């Protein structure tokens, strides 16, 4: 199943205890300027070449002098506004760390949403340092597995995720490395059938009914100051499973 932007937003809003707000974009601010200039009949007052020579702040001042009711912000004020907006959204996301961790551990499309939110919150680092990798692994027997590798930068988020993994609500803990984020740390959790001791494997969650895999494993560790999380999705070899697995791989691989 492929998620639309609207469906993704619905999942996020339902999962979050703190409301997610729609950010104002630079394009929206620029559109307001163009609209105000057009309504004032000033859209041709300054050519793009002259505006570039004058500088954006001087051009805005001239337009406002001639009656344009556009946003009154200098370039530095606008930059500060967008930076503050980004930080505010990250602070909101941090308050939702427990819910984001639960989404990741829920599997299926909820897992994809959780990984996206973790990346957006800064828990996985910033910019080019964000590491979310998915590998699609078809086998000769026709079974397609997916391996998701995530590097967690935020110790607080790693600690919350580790705690949730040990709660028993998201599968059987078959390796417990401890809870010390500066030392021995991490857990391995399994849900579904096949491999290890299937008598200990937990039943899949309801949202995983058509997820395309018969087993999901989570392995969280500590490496230096980072916390790698590996998620393994074991397919069952059917055509429906292979299609669903490929879709999950594509969604995760496009997060960054």
Long-range contacts (C-beta under 8 A, 24 or more apart in sequence): 1-109, 1-210, 1-244, 1-247, 2-247, 2-251, 3-109, 3-112, 3-113, 3-251, 8-113, 8-116, 11-109, 11-110, 11-113, 12-113, 12-117, 15-96, 15-99, 15-100, 15-102, 15-103, 15-110, 15-113, 16-96, 16-99, 17-95, 17-96, 17-99, 18-92, 18-95, 18-96, 19-92, 20-89, 20-92, 21-89, 21-92, 23-85, 23-86, 23-89, 24-81, 24-82, 24-85, 26-78, 26-82, 29-71, 29-73, 29-78, 32-70, 32-71, 33-60, 33-63, 33-68, 33-70, 33-71, 36-63, 36-68, 36-69, 36-70, 37-63, 37-68, 37-70, 39-69, 40-66, 40-67, 40-68, 40-69, 42-66, 42-67, 42-68, 89-120, 90-120, 90-121, 90-122, 93-117, 93-120, 93-121, 93-122, 93-123, 94-121, 94-122, 94-123, 94-156, 94-157, 96-121, 97-121, 97-123, 97-156, 97-157, 97-160, 98-160, 98-164, 100-157, 101-157, 101-160, 101-161, 101-164, 102-164, 102-170, 104-161, 104-229, 104-231, 105-161, 105-164, 105-165, 105-169, 105-170, 105-171, 105-189, 105-218, 106-170, 106-205, 106-207, 106-208, 107-191, 107-204, 107-205, 107-207, 107-208, 107-211, 107-213, 107-216, 107-233, 108-205, 108-207, 108-208, 108-211, 109-207, 109-211, 109-251, 110-207, 111-231, 112-248, 112-251, 112-252, 112-255, 115-148, 115-150, 115-252, 115-255, 116-255, 118-150, 118-152, 118-157, 119-255, 119-256, 121-154, 121-157, 122-153, 122-154, 123-152, 123-153, 123-154, 123-157, 124-150, 124-151, 124-152, 124-153, 124-154, 125-151, 125-153, 129-153, 130-256, 131-256, 132-252, 132-253, 132-255, 132-256, 133-253, 134-248, 134-249, 134-250, 134-252, 134-253, 135-249, 136-245, 136-246, 136-249, 138-242, 141-237, 142-237, 142-242, 143-234, 143-235, 143-236, 143-237, 143-241, 144-235, 144-237, 144-241, 144-242, 144-245, 144-246, 145-213, 145-232, 145-233, 145-234, 145-235, 145-245, 146-213, 146-232, 146-233, 146-235, 146-245, 146-248, 146-249, 146-252, 147-230, 147-231, 147-232, 147-233, 148-230, 148-231, 148-232, 148-233, 148-252, 149-228, 149-229, 149-230, 149-231, 150-228, 150-229, 150-230, 150-231, 151-226, 151-227, 151-228, 151-229, 152-226, 152-227, 152-228, 152-229, 153-226, 153-227, 155-181, 155-225, 155-227, 158-185, 158-220, 158-222, 158-227, 161-220, 161-229, 162-186, 162-187, 162-220, 165-189, 165-218, 165-220, 170-202, 170-218, 171-201, 171-202, 171-216, 171-218, 172-200, 172-201, 172-202, 174-200, 175-219, 177-221, 177-222, 181-222, 181-227, 183-222, 184-222, 185-220, 185-221, 185-222, 185-227, 186-219, 186-220, 186-221, 186-222, 186-227, 187-218, 187-219, 187-220, 188-217, 188-218, 188-219, 188-220, 189-217, 189-218, 189-219, 190-215, 190-216, 190-217, 190-218, 191-215, 191-216, 191-217, 192-216, 192-234, 194-234, 195-234, 210-240, 210-244, 211-244, 211-248, 212-240, 212-241, 212-242, 212-243, 212-244, 212-245, 212-247, 212-248, 213-241, 213-244, 213-245, 214-241
